[in-house]
Amino acid sequence: AILEFVTKYGLLGLMTALPTTPSFMDYEAVYLPKNHFIKAETMETEDYLALFYPFDKLDVVKKGVESDWTVSNDRTMIALTMTFADEPMAKTMSFQREYAESYDWIAQQLKDWAFTLTTSILYYHDYDSIDEGTRNLYRKAMAAFGGIAPSYHIELLEKPTIYWDFHSLLLGIQMMFSFMLVDEARPLRLCKHCQKVFMSSRANAAFCSARCKNQYNVYKSRGKHKEQDGDENA
């Protein structure tokens, strides 16, 4: 599914395993929250950069807290760097030609989001049929979801408006996913028939489409007939 997505839309540029600060190039080392990808809590900035540029190394010179990033031989990258001059470092990194990211990291991140979604759905779906110990396991699994929160600022437009400052695509997706997960009007759901994720049009929707609903009812009806035939033949 990941390769199909990349073929159709291009590389993701998630920037998994983000440092705790968006301006990490201003520090001698990066500091990392707990994650599935990098076990160390801190590492040299240049070593961190090498994880996302395994093929063509960035022309970066790091001297203590000062750094020099050279893109003088590439007009497109010069324009991009100037455009993102005031943006978080991770955003600029993910648009560089040399940027790459471990396939295993991307796969694991998507699995984590899927696990979070199914945990939430199953908790409420099975609530009456599971004991309190199992419920606590679900709660602990849900509490483990999280990461670096994006910063924000307020602009005075027609009314005061919050603008989120996402450091990377990863944070953008995670924040939107979180809002969709807790949305009472149009929450994310797993289709009762095909098991695909969909955004429901109402809070109690169980199927992603009328087709899935009809197929589910047909299969359910056939199952009942088989059970009845079995009882008659017994």
Beta strands, then each sheet from edge to edge (+ up, - down):
strand 1: 29-31
strand 2: 42-44
strand 3: 60-63
strand 4: 66-69
strand 5: 151-156
strand 6: 160-165
strand 7: 188-190
strand 8: 197-199
sheet 1: 1+ 2-
sheet 2: 3+ 4-
sheet 3: 5+ 6-
sheet 4: 7+ 8-
end
